[in-house]
């Protein structure tokens, strides 16, 4: 019987899993803990970024909700939660720049 290899427990893997399973991520960013709903992983200038909805941000209405874009290297103490989320529509989840390269998305 062939043994299945598990991917290393990296932040990139955690974000890929969170996007695939549509679950929230807890992470530190600029000294604050954030709860993020990751929608996309993309590359810009050979750096990885995540497009995620900040669940702790106060929006005036649901129509104003949009993704924030975070460099993966700037996020620390990344952990998966078991809390699910409903993705934003495609227009609200568009890549910020035409030269960005989408790697994975909900």
Biopython code that builds the backbone (N, CA, C, O; Angstrom):
import numpy as np
from Bio.PDB.StructureBuilder import StructureBuilder

atoms = [
    (1, "UNK", "N", (0.833, -1.179, 0.000)),
    (1, "UNK", "CA", (0.000, 0.000, 0.000)),
    (1, "UNK", "C", (0.881, 1.246, 0.000)),
    (1, "UNK", "O", (1.826, 1.355, 0.781)),
    (2, "UNK", "N", (0.555, 2.185, -0.889)),
    (2, "UNK", "CA", (1.334, 3.406, -1.011)),
    (2, "UNK", "C", (0.899, 4.414, 0.042)),
    (2, "UNK", "O", (-0.294, 4.602, 0.279)),
    (3, "UNK", "N", (1.874, 5.059, 0.670)),
    (3, "UNK", "CA", (1.589, 6.034, 1.705)),
    (3, "UNK", "C", (1.344, 7.410, 1.072)),
    (3, "UNK", "O", (2.085, 7.822, 0.179)),
    (4, "UNK", "N", (0.313, 8.114, 1.531)),
    (4, "UNK", "CA", (0.002, 9.447, 1.035)),
    (4, "UNK", "C", (0.835, 10.453, 1.808)),
    (4, "UNK", "O", (0.872, 10.431, 3.038)),
    (5, "UNK", "N", (1.509, 11.342, 1.069)),
    (5, "UNK", "CA", (2.321, 12.358, 1.723)),
    (5, "UNK", "C", (1.470, 13.579, 2.013)),
    (5, "UNK", "O", (0.676, 14.011, 1.178)),
    (6, "UNK", "N", (1.641, 14.124, 3.190)),
    (6, "UNK", "CA", (0.927, 15.329, 3.589)),
    (6, "UNK", "C", (1.789, 16.543, 3.265)),
    (6, "UNK", "O", (3.006, 16.527, 3.451)),
    (7, "UNK", "N", (1.137, 17.597, 2.777)),
    (7, "UNK", "CA", (1.862, 18.837, 2.501)),
    (7, "UNK", "C", (2.369, 19.441, 3.804)),
    (7, "UNK", "O", (1.717, 19.302, 4.839)),
    (8, "UNK", "N", (3.514, 20.107, 3.774)),
    (8, "UNK", "CA", (4.018, 20.761, 4.986)),
    (8, "UNK", "C", (2.998, 21.775, 5.510)),
    (8, "UNK", "O", (2.243, 22.364, 4.737)),
    (9, "UNK", "N", (2.984, 21.967, 6.810)),
    (9, "UNK", "CA", (2.043, 22.874, 7.457)),
    (9, "UNK", "C", (2.556, 24.308, 7.339)),
    (9, "UNK", "O", (3.075, 24.877, 8.299)),
    (10, "UNK", "N", (2.400, 24.882, 6.141)),
    (10, "UNK", "CA", (2.863, 26.246, 5.884)),
    (10, "UNK", "C", (1.669, 27.191, 5.845)),
    (10, "UNK", "O", (0.525, 26.749, 5.748)),
    (11, "UNK", "N", (1.937, 28.487, 5.922)),
    (11, "UNK", "CA", (0.864, 29.465, 5.804)),
    (11, "UNK", "C", (0.189, 29.364, 4.441)),
    (11, "UNK", "O", (-1.029, 29.513, 4.342)),
    (12, "UNK", "N", (0.973, 29.110, 3.383)),
    (12, "UNK", "CA", (0.395, 28.970, 2.051)),
    (12, "UNK", "C", (-0.602, 27.813, 2.018)),
    (12, "UNK", "O", (-1.688, 27.946, 1.455)),
    (13, "UNK", "N", (-0.238, 26.685, 2.617)),
    (13, "UNK", "CA", (-1.128, 25.528, 2.648)),
    (13, "UNK", "C", (-2.391, 25.841, 3.439)),
    (13, "UNK", "O", (-3.489, 25.444, 3.049)),
    (14, "UNK", "N", (-2.233, 26.554, 4.553)),
    (14, "UNK", "CA", (-3.395, 26.912, 5.368)),
    (14, "UNK", "C", (-4.368, 27.786, 4.586)),
    (14, "UNK", "O", (-5.581, 27.594, 4.669)),
    (15, "UNK", "N", (-3.842, 28.743, 3.828)),
    (15, "UNK", "CA", (-4.726, 29.597, 3.038)),
    (15, "UNK", "C", (-5.378, 28.809, 1.901)),
    (15, "UNK", "O", (-6.561, 29.006, 1.621)),
    (16, "UNK", "N", (-4.643, 27.935, 1.252)),
    (16, "UNK", "CA", (-5.241, 27.093, 0.207)),
    (16, "UNK", "C", (-6.375, 26.248, 0.774)),
    (16, "UNK", "O", (-7.441, 26.143, 0.168)),
    (17, "UNK", "N", (-6.144, 25.648, 1.932)),
    (17, "UNK", "CA", (-7.171, 24.830, 2.566)),
    (17, "UNK", "C", (-8.380, 25.672, 2.966)),
    (17, "UNK", "O", (-9.520, 25.252, 2.769)),
    (18, "UNK", "N", (-8.137, 26.856, 3.523)),
    (18, "UNK", "CA", (-9.237, 27.727, 3.944)),
    (18, "UNK", "C", (-10.082, 28.167, 2.747)),
    (18, "UNK", "O", (-11.308, 28.225, 2.842)),
    (19, "UNK", "N", (-9.439, 28.473, 1.631)),
    (19, "UNK", "CA", (-10.170, 28.856, 0.415)),
    (19, "UNK", "C", (-10.983, 27.671, -0.097)),
    (19, "UNK", "O", (-12.161, 27.820, -0.424)),
    (20, "UNK", "N", (-10.368, 26.513, -0.168)),
    (20, "UNK", "CA", (-11.055, 25.325, -0.674)),
    (20, "UNK", "C", (-12.235, 24.925, 0.205)),
    (20, "UNK", "O", (-13.289, 24.545, -0.305)),
    (21, "UNK", "N", (-12.062, 25.010, 1.521)),
    (21, "UNK", "CA", (-13.118, 24.606, 2.463)),
    (21, "UNK", "C", (-14.055, 25.745, 2.838)),
    (21, "UNK", "O", (-15.075, 25.527, 3.493)),
    (22, "UNK", "N", (-13.703, 26.985, 2.415)),
    (22, "UNK", "CA", (-14.474, 28.186, 2.756)),
    (22, "UNK", "C", (-14.620, 28.346, 4.266)),
    (22, "UNK", "O", (-15.721, 28.504, 4.794)),
    (23, "UNK", "N", (-13.470, 28.299, 4.943)),
    (23, "UNK", "CA", (-13.453, 28.514, 6.386)),
    (23, "UNK", "C", (-12.574, 29.729, 6.704)),
    (23, "UNK", "O", (-11.677, 30.087, 5.942)),
    (24, "UNK", "N", (-12.856, 30.341, 7.838)),
    (24, "UNK", "CA", (-12.138, 31.537, 8.268)),
    (24, "UNK", "C", (-10.738, 31.213, 8.766)),
    (24, "UNK", "O", (-10.448, 30.104, 9.215)),
    (25, "UNK", "N", (-9.891, 32.215, 8.668)),
    (25, "UNK", "CA", (-8.504, 32.153, 9.149)),
    (25, "UNK", "C", (-8.327, 33.222, 10.207)),
    (25, "UNK", "O", (-8.849, 34.330, 10.083)),
    (26, "UNK", "N", (-7.588, 32.882, 11.243)),
    (26, "UNK", "CA", (-7.193, 33.848, 12.263)),
    (26, "UNK", "C", (-5.708, 34.134, 12.020)),
    (26, "UNK", "O", (-4.909, 33.212, 11.857)),
    (27, "UNK", "N", (-5.346, 35.431, 11.996)),
    (27, "UNK", "CA", (-3.946, 35.796, 11.740)),
    (27, "UNK", "C", (-3.634, 37.145, 12.366)),
    (27, "UNK", "O", (-4.529, 37.965, 12.576)),
    (28, "UNK", "N", (-2.364, 37.369, 12.663)),
    (28, "UNK", "CA", (-1.886, 38.654, 13.157)),
    (28, "UNK", "C", (-1.427, 39.492, 11.967)),
    (28, "UNK", "O", (-0.760, 38.994, 11.061)),
    (29, "UNK", "N", (-1.794, 40.773, 11.985)),
    (29, "UNK", "CA", (-1.399, 41.692, 10.921)),
    (29, "UNK", "C", (-1.173, 43.064, 11.542)),
    (29, "UNK", "O", (-2.084, 43.635, 12.140)),
    (30, "UNK", "N", (0.032, 43.589, 11.403)),
    (30, "UNK", "CA", (0.390, 44.903, 11.984)),
    (30, "UNK", "C", (0.027, 45.003, 13.463)),
    (30, "UNK", "O", (-0.488, 46.029, 13.909)),
    (31, "UNK", "N", (0.292, 43.949, 14.217)),
    (31, "UNK", "CA", (0.077, 43.971, 15.653)),
    (31, "UNK", "C", (-1.342, 43.704, 16.105)),
    (31, "UNK", "O", (-1.608, 43.706, 17.307)),
    (32, "UNK", "N", (-2.262, 43.476, 15.186)),
    (32, "UNK", "CA", (-3.657, 43.204, 15.544)),
    (32, "UNK", "C", (-4.056, 41.816, 15.051)),
    (32, "UNK", "O", (-3.607, 41.369, 13.995)),
    (33, "UNK", "N", (-4.904, 41.142, 15.828)),
    (33, "UNK", "CA", (-5.412, 39.846, 15.382)),
    (33, "UNK", "C", (-6.632, 40.077, 14.498)),
    (33, "UNK", "O", (-7.517, 40.864, 14.832)),
    (34, "UNK", "N", (-6.663, 39.379, 13.368)),
    (34, "UNK", "CA", (-7.745, 39.542, 12.407)),
    (34, "UNK", "C", (-8.413, 38.199, 12.146)),
    (34, "UNK", "O", (-7.787, 37.144, 12.250)),
    (35, "UNK", "N", (-9.683, 38.260, 11.808)),
    (35, "UNK", "CA", (-10.432, 37.100, 11.369)),
    (35, "UNK", "C", (-10.751, 37.344, 9.901)),
    (35, "UNK", "O", (-11.481, 38.276, 9.562)),
    (36, "UNK", "N", (-10.195, 36.495, 9.025)),
    (36, "UNK", "CA", (-10.278, 36.714, 7.585)),
    (36, "UNK", "C", (-11.040, 35.598, 6.885)),
    (36, "UNK", "O", (-10.926, 34.427, 7.245)),
    (37, "UNK", "N", (-11.821, 35.982, 5.875)),
    (37, "UNK", "CA", (-12.486, 35.035, 4.979)),
    (37, "UNK", "C", (-11.714, 35.081, 3.657)),
    (37, "UNK", "O", (-11.991, 35.930, 2.809)),
    (38, "UNK", "N", (-10.751, 34.174, 3.477)),
    (38, "UNK", "CA", (-9.905, 34.233, 2.277)),
    (38, "UNK", "C", (-10.660, 33.781, 1.033)),
    (38, "UNK", "O", (-11.280, 32.718, 1.019)),
    (39, "UNK", "N", (-10.599, 34.606, -0.012)),
    (39, "UNK", "CA", (-11.293, 34.323, -1.264)),
    (39, "UNK", "C", (-10.337, 33.940, -2.388)),
    (39, "UNK", "O", (-10.714, 33.207, -3.302)),
    (40, "UNK", "N", (-9.117, 34.426, -2.324)),
    (40, "UNK", "CA", (-8.185, 34.191, -3.434)),
    (40, "UNK", "C", (-6.738, 34.264, -2.967)),
    (40, "UNK", "O", (-6.391, 34.996, -2.040)),
    (41, "UNK", "N", (-5.921, 33.488, -3.635)),
    (41, "UNK", "CA", (-4.478, 33.544, -3.451)),
    (41, "UNK", "C", (-3.918, 33.948, -4.808)),
    (41, "UNK", "O", (-4.228, 33.327, -5.825)),
    (42, "UNK", "N", (-3.088, 34.997, -4.819)),
    (42, "UNK", "CA", (-2.547, 35.450, -6.101)),
    (42, "UNK", "C", (-1.101, 35.893, -5.946)),
    (42, "UNK", "O", (-0.588, 36.066, -4.841)),
    (43, "UNK", "N", (-0.467, 36.068, -7.101)),
    (43, "UNK", "CA", (0.944, 36.446, -7.141)),
    (43, "UNK", "C", (1.077, 37.828, -7.772)),
    (43, "UNK", "O", (0.427, 38.155, -8.764)),
    (44, "UNK", "N", (1.938, 38.616, -7.160)),
    (44, "UNK", "CA", (2.274, 39.939, -7.691)),
    (44, "UNK", "C", (3.768, 40.130, -7.505)),
    (44, "UNK", "O", (4.266, 40.062, -6.380)),
    (45, "UNK", "N", (4.483, 40.365, -8.580)),
    (45, "UNK", "CA", (5.933, 40.577, -8.531)),
    (45, "UNK", "C", (6.637, 39.470, -7.726)),
    (45, "UNK", "O", (7.478, 39.752, -6.873)),
    (46, "UNK", "N", (6.282, 38.221, -8.009)),
    (46, "UNK", "CA", (6.880, 37.041, -7.368)),
    (46, "UNK", "C", (6.634, 36.963, -5.869)),
    (46, "UNK", "O", (7.368, 36.266, -5.167)),
    (47, "UNK", "N", (5.628, 37.654, -5.362)),
    (47, "UNK", "CA", (5.231, 37.591, -3.950)),
    (47, "UNK", "C", (3.795, 37.078, -3.873)),
    (47, "UNK", "O", (2.978, 37.368, -4.747)),
    (48, "UNK", "N", (3.493, 36.310, -2.814)),
    (48, "UNK", "CA", (2.142, 35.793, -2.626)),
    (48, "UNK", "C", (1.296, 36.770, -1.822)),
    (48, "UNK", "O", (1.753, 37.352, -0.839)),
    (49, "UNK", "N", (0.060, 36.935, -2.258)),
    (49, "UNK", "CA", (-0.922, 37.786, -1.599)),
    (49, "UNK", "C", (-2.208, 36.996, -1.421)),
    (49, "UNK", "O", (-2.470, 36.036, -2.146)),
    (50, "UNK", "N", (-3.001, 37.411, -0.453)),
    (50, "UNK", "CA", (-4.325, 36.835, -0.267)),
    (50, "UNK", "C", (-5.341, 37.971, -0.324)),
    (50, "UNK", "O", (-5.143, 39.040, 0.254)),
    (51, "UNK", "N", (-6.429, 37.709, -1.034)),
    (51, "UNK", "CA", (-7.576, 38.617, -1.041)),
    (51, "UNK", "C", (-8.578, 38.046, -0.050)),
    (51, "UNK", "O", (-9.077, 36.937, -0.239)),
    (52, "UNK", "N", (-8.877, 38.800, 1.008)),
    (52, "UNK", "CA", (-9.726, 38.270, 2.070)),
    (52, "UNK", "C", (-10.643, 39.356, 2.619)),
    (52, "UNK", "O", (-10.290, 40.535, 2.659)),
    (53, "UNK", "N", (-11.817, 38.930, 3.035)),
    (53, "UNK", "CA", (-12.750, 39.822, 3.700)),
    (53, "UNK", "C", (-12.403, 39.852, 5.180)),
    (53, "UNK", "O", (-12.345, 38.811, 5.833)),
    (54, "UNK", "N", (-12.171, 41.061, 5.709)),
    (54, "UNK", "CA", (-11.875, 41.235, 7.128)),
    (54, "UNK", "C", (-13.201, 41.176, 7.886)),
    (54, "UNK", "O", (-14.000, 42.109, 7.817)),
    (55, "UNK", "N", (-13.430, 40.088, 8.603)),
    (55, "UNK", "CA", (-14.707, 39.872, 9.276)),
    (55, "UNK", "C", (-14.898, 40.803, 10.480)),
    (55, "UNK", "O", (-16.018, 40.950, 10.969)),
    (56, "UNK", "N", (-13.831, 41.424, 10.956)),
    (56, "UNK", "CA", (-13.931, 42.319, 12.098)),
    (56, "UNK", "C", (-14.195, 43.764, 11.721)),
    (56, "UNK", "O", (-14.420, 44.603, 12.593)),
    (57, "UNK", "N", (-14.169, 44.061, 10.436)),
    (57, "UNK", "CA", (-14.373, 45.435, 9.980)),
    (57, "UNK", "C", (-15.865, 45.776, 9.993)),
    (57, "UNK", "O", (-16.703, 44.967, 9.593)),
    (58, "UNK", "N", (-16.177, 46.973, 10.456)),
    (58, "UNK", "CA", (-17.570, 47.426, 10.488)),
    (58, "UNK", "C", (-17.911, 48.074, 9.145)),
    (58, "UNK", "O", (-17.327, 49.095, 8.780)),
    (59, "UNK", "N", (-18.843, 47.487, 8.421)),
    (59, "UNK", "CA", (-19.304, 48.007, 7.133)),
    (59, "UNK", "C", (-20.655, 48.688, 7.349)),
    (59, "UNK", "O", (-21.455, 48.231, 8.165)),
    (60, "UNK", "N", (-20.907, 49.752, 6.638)),
    (60, "UNK", "CA", (-22.204, 50.426, 6.740)),
    (60, "UNK", "C", (-23.327, 49.531, 6.226)),
    (60, "UNK", "O", (-24.434, 49.536, 6.765)),
    (61, "UNK", "N", (-23.031, 48.767, 5.187)),
    (61, "UNK", "CA", (-24.018, 47.827, 4.646)),
    (61, "UNK", "C", (-23.286, 46.636, 4.042)),
    (61, "UNK", "O", (-22.085, 46.705, 3.780)),
    (62, "UNK", "N", (-24.008, 45.553, 3.825)),
    (62, "UNK", "CA", (-23.410, 44.368, 3.212)),
    (62, "UNK", "C", (-22.934, 44.654, 1.793)),
    (62, "UNK", "O", (-22.001, 44.009, 1.314)),
    (63, "UNK", "N", (-23.567, 45.617, 1.114)),
    (63, "UNK", "CA", (-23.180, 45.967, -0.256)),
    (63, "UNK", "C", (-21.796, 46.602, -0.328)),
    (63, "UNK", "O", (-21.162, 46.558, -1.383)),
    (64, "UNK", "N", (-21.314, 47.187, 0.755)),
    (64, "UNK", "CA", (-20.007, 47.840, 0.776)),
    (64, "UNK", "C", (-18.864, 46.873, 1.034)),
    (64, "UNK", "O", (-17.699, 47.210, 0.823)),
    (65, "UNK", "N", (-19.196, 45.669, 1.490)),
    (65, "UNK", "CA", (-18.133, 44.715, 1.837)),
    (65, "UNK", "C", (-17.280, 44.400, 0.612)),
    (65, "UNK", "O", (-17.796, 44.161, -0.480)),
    (66, "UNK", "N", (-15.969, 44.404, 0.817)),
    (66, "UNK", "CA", (-15.035, 44.091, -0.272)),
    (66, "UNK", "C", (-13.773, 43.482, 0.326)),
    (66, "UNK", "O", (-13.535, 43.545, 1.532)),
    (67, "UNK", "N", (-12.992, 42.904, -0.537)),
    (67, "UNK", "CA", (-11.776, 42.238, -0.099)),
    (67, "UNK", "C", (-10.682, 43.245, 0.229)),
    (67, "UNK", "O", (-10.571, 44.299, -0.397)),
    (68, "UNK", "N", (-9.882, 42.891, 1.225)),
    (68, "UNK", "CA", (-8.626, 43.561, 1.494)),
    (68, "UNK", "C", (-7.530, 42.668, 0.943)),
    (68, "UNK", "O", (-7.733, 41.463, 0.795)),
    (69, "UNK", "N", (-6.391, 43.229, 0.640)),
    (69, "UNK", "CA", (-5.309, 42.458, 0.041)),
    (69, "UNK", "C", (-4.097, 42.504, 0.947)),
    (69, "UNK", "O", (-3.605, 43.577, 1.295)),
    (70, "UNK", "N", (-3.616, 41.318, 1.327)),
    (70, "UNK", "CA", (-2.559, 41.181, 2.314)),
    (70, "UNK", "C", (-1.414, 40.365, 1.751)),
    (70, "UNK", "O", (-1.623, 39.295, 1.179)),
    (71, "UNK", "N", (-0.202, 40.874, 1.915)),
    (71, "UNK", "CA", (0.984, 40.108, 1.545)),
    (71, "UNK", "C", (1.112, 38.975, 2.555)),
    (71, "UNK", "O", (1.059, 39.210, 3.762)),
    (72, "UNK", "N", (1.280, 37.750, 2.071)),
    (72, "UNK", "CA", (1.335, 36.600, 2.965)),
    (72, "UNK", "C", (2.458, 36.728, 3.989)),
    (72, "UNK", "O", (2.301, 36.316, 5.138)),
    (73, "UNK", "N", (3.586, 37.295, 3.578)),
    (73, "UNK", "CA", (4.709, 37.451, 4.500)),
    (73, "UNK", "C", (4.371, 38.367, 5.679)),
    (73, "UNK", "O", (5.007, 38.279, 6.729)),
    (74, "UNK", "N", (3.383, 39.239, 5.517)),
    (74, "UNK", "CA", (3.008, 40.178, 6.563)),
    (74, "UNK", "C", (2.024, 39.617, 7.577)),
    (74, "UNK", "O", (1.713, 40.274, 8.571)),
    (75, "UNK", "N", (1.529, 38.402, 7.333)),
    (75, "UNK", "CA", (0.572, 37.770, 8.240)),
    (75, "UNK", "C", (1.296, 36.763, 9.118)),
    (75, "UNK", "O", (2.078, 35.954, 8.618)),
    (76, "UNK", "N", (1.045, 36.802, 10.419)),
    (76, "UNK", "CA", (1.697, 35.885, 11.351)),
    (76, "UNK", "C", (0.700, 35.095, 12.169)),
    (76, "UNK", "O", (-0.484, 35.427, 12.216)),
    (77, "UNK", "N", (1.186, 34.044, 12.816)),
    (77, "UNK", "CA", (0.357, 33.189, 13.672)),
    (77, "UNK", "C", (-0.930, 32.758, 12.968)),
    (77, "UNK", "O", (-2.018, 32.831, 13.541)),
    (78, "UNK", "N", (-0.793, 32.316, 11.737)),
    (78, "UNK", "CA", (-1.933, 31.931, 10.906)),
    (78, "UNK", "C", (-2.495, 30.596, 11.389)),
    (78, "UNK", "O", (-1.758, 29.626, 11.565)),
    (79, "UNK", "N", (-3.825, 30.562, 11.601)),
    (79, "UNK", "CA", (-4.470, 29.303, 11.987)),
    (79, "UNK", "C", (-5.858, 29.215, 11.363)),
    (79, "UNK", "O", (-6.564, 30.215, 11.225)),
    (80, "UNK", "N", (-6.225, 28.005, 10.995)),
    (80, "UNK", "CA", (-7.554, 27.727, 10.449)),
    (80, "UNK", "C", (-8.567, 27.681, 11.575)),
    (80, "UNK", "O", (-8.244, 27.282, 12.694)),
    (81, "UNK", "N", (-9.789, 28.089, 11.282)),
    (81, "UNK", "CA", (-10.892, 27.889, 12.208)),
    (81, "UNK", "C", (-11.824, 26.855, 11.574)),
    (81, "UNK", "O", (-11.570, 26.388, 10.464)),
    (82, "UNK", "N", (-12.865, 26.510, 12.255)),
    (82, "UNK", "CA", (-13.878, 25.624, 11.676)),
    (82, "UNK", "C", (-15.122, 26.410, 11.270)),
    (82, "UNK", "O", (-16.135, 25.825, 10.888)),
    (83, "UNK", "N", (-15.038, 27.757, 11.354)),
    (83, "UNK", "CA", (-16.169, 28.614, 11.021)),
    (83, "UNK", "C", (-16.197, 28.886, 9.521)),
    (83, "UNK", "O", (-15.219, 29.373, 8.954)),
    (84, "UNK", "N", (-17.315, 28.571, 8.884)),
    (84, "UNK", "CA", (-17.460, 28.778, 7.451)),
    (84, "UNK", "C", (-17.871, 30.196, 7.102)),
    (84, "UNK", "O", (-18.240, 30.983, 7.974)),
    (85, "UNK", "N", (-17.803, 30.515, 5.804)),
    (85, "UNK", "CA", (-18.243, 31.824, 5.312)),
    (85, "UNK", "C", (-18.855, 31.665, 3.923)),
    (85, "UNK", "O", (-18.566, 30.714, 3.198)),
    (86, "UNK", "N", (-19.708, 32.626, 3.579)),
    (86, "UNK", "CA", (-20.292, 32.706, 2.246)),
    (86, "UNK", "C", (-19.450, 33.678, 1.423)),
    (86, "UNK", "O", (-19.259, 34.820, 1.839)),
    (87, "UNK", "N", (-18.944, 33.253, 0.267)),
    (87, "UNK", "CA", (-18.097, 34.135, -0.547)),
    (87, "UNK", "C", (-18.867, 35.336, -1.100)),
    (87, "UNK", "O", (-20.080, 35.281, -1.305)),
    (88, "UNK", "N", (-18.128, 36.414, -1.335)),
    (88, "UNK", "CA", (-18.683, 37.587, -2.004)),
    (88, "UNK", "C", (-18.914, 37.250, -3.468)),
    (88, "UNK", "O", (-18.392, 36.255, -3.972)),
    (89, "UNK", "N", (-19.701, 38.084, -4.154)),
    (89, "UNK", "CA", (-19.919, 37.843, -5.582)),
    (89, "UNK", "C", (-18.626, 38.112, -6.359)),
    (89, "UNK", "O", (-17.680, 38.686, -5.820)),
    (90, "UNK", "N", (-18.595, 37.700, -7.608)),
    (90, "UNK", "CA", (-17.378, 37.788, -8.415)),
    (90, "UNK", "C", (-16.871, 39.214, -8.586)),
    (90, "UNK", "O", (-15.661, 39.439, -8.571)),
    (91, "UNK", "N", (-17.759, 40.166, -8.747)),
    (91, "UNK", "CA", (-17.334, 41.555, -8.932)),
    (91, "UNK", "C", (-16.619, 42.084, -7.695)),
    (91, "UNK", "O", (-15.608, 42.776, -7.812)),
    (92, "UNK", "N", (-17.132, 41.768, -6.524)),
    (92, "UNK", "CA", (-16.519, 42.233, -5.273)),
    (92, "UNK", "C", (-15.214, 41.498, -4.990)),
    (92, "UNK", "O", (-14.403, 41.961, -4.188)),
    (93, "UNK", "N", (-15.007, 40.357, -5.641)),
    (93, "UNK", "CA", (-13.821, 39.541, -5.390)),
    (93, "UNK", "C", (-12.817, 39.605, -6.544)),
    (93, "UNK", "O", (-12.000, 38.697, -6.695)),
    (94, "UNK", "N", (-12.864, 40.654, -7.355)),
    (94, "UNK", "CA", (-11.946, 40.793, -8.488)),
    (94, "UNK", "C", (-10.525, 41.088, -8.001)),
    (94, "UNK", "O", (-10.327, 41.665, -6.932)),
    (95, "UNK", "N", (-9.550, 40.685, -8.801)),
    (95, "UNK", "CA", (-8.149, 41.003, -8.483)),
    (95, "UNK", "C", (-7.940, 42.513, -8.572)),
    (95, "UNK", "O", (-8.567, 43.179, -9.396)),
    (96, "UNK", "N", (-7.056, 43.058, -7.721)),
    (96, "UNK", "CA", (-6.882, 44.512, -7.690)),
    (96, "UNK", "C", (-6.167, 45.096, -8.908)),
    (96, "UNK", "O", (-6.436, 46.236, -9.285)),
    (97, "UNK", "N", (-5.266, 44.341, -9.528)),
    (97, "UNK", "CA", (-4.487, 44.869, -10.661)),
    (97, "UNK", "C", (-4.514, 43.881, -11.821)),
    (97, "UNK", "O", (-4.541, 42.670, -11.605)),
    (98, "UNK", "N", (-4.506, 44.388, -13.043)),
    (98, "UNK", "CA", (-4.546, 43.490, -14.203)),
    (98, "UNK", "C", (-3.328, 42.560, -14.291)),
    (98, "UNK", "O", (-3.431, 41.461, -14.834)),
    (99, "UNK", "N", (-2.187, 42.989, -13.765)),
    (99, "UNK", "CA", (-0.972, 42.165, -13.857)),
    (99, "UNK", "C", (-0.892, 41.089, -12.768)),
    (99, "UNK", "O", (-0.004, 40.238, -12.816)),
    (100, "UNK", "N", (-1.798, 41.112, -11.794)),
    (100, "UNK", "CA", (-1.827, 40.078, -10.758)),
    (100, "UNK", "C", (-2.192, 38.737, -11.390)),
    (100, "UNK", "O", (-2.989, 38.674, -12.326)),
    (101, "UNK", "N", (-1.592, 37.663, -10.863)),
    (101, "UNK", "CA", (-1.833, 36.321, -11.413)),
    (101, "UNK", "C", (-2.548, 35.471, -10.380)),
    (101, "UNK", "O", (-1.989, 35.133, -9.337)),
    (102, "UNK", "N", (-3.795, 35.129, -10.686)),
    (102, "UNK", "CA", (-4.609, 34.318, -9.781)),
    (102, "UNK", "C", (-4.065, 32.894, -9.722)),
    (102, "UNK", "O", (-3.801, 32.276, -10.754)),
    (103, "UNK", "N", (-3.903, 32.383, -8.507)),
    (103, "UNK", "CA", (-3.419, 31.016, -8.317)),
    (103, "UNK", "C", (-4.540, 30.077, -7.858)),
    (103, "UNK", "O", (-4.601, 28.920, -8.275)),
    (104, "UNK", "N", (-5.431, 30.592, -6.991)),
    (104, "UNK", "CA", (-6.502, 29.768, -6.451)),
    (104, "UNK", "C", (-7.576, 30.675, -5.883)),
    (104, "UNK", "O", (-7.268, 31.711, -5.293)),
    (105, "UNK", "N", (-8.844, 30.293, -6.057)),
    (105, "UNK", "CA", (-9.937, 31.134, -5.567)),
    (105, "UNK", "C", (-11.149, 30.273, -5.240)),
    (105, "UNK", "O", (-11.250, 29.129, -5.683)),
    (106, "UNK", "N", (-12.088, 30.850, -4.442)),
    (106, "UNK", "CA", (-13.339, 30.163, -4.127)),
    (106, "UNK", "C", (-14.171, 30.030, -5.369)),
    (106, "UNK", "O", (-15.270, 29.477, -5.319)),
]
sb = StructureBuilder()
sb.init_structure("model")
sb.init_model(0)
sb.init_chain("A")
sb.init_seg("    ")
for serial, (resi, resn, name, xyz) in enumerate(atoms, 1):
    if name == "N":
        sb.init_residue(resn, " ", resi, " ")
    sb.init_atom(name, np.array(xyz, "f"), 0.0, 1.0, " ", f" {name:<3s}", serial, name[0])
structure = sb.get_structure()
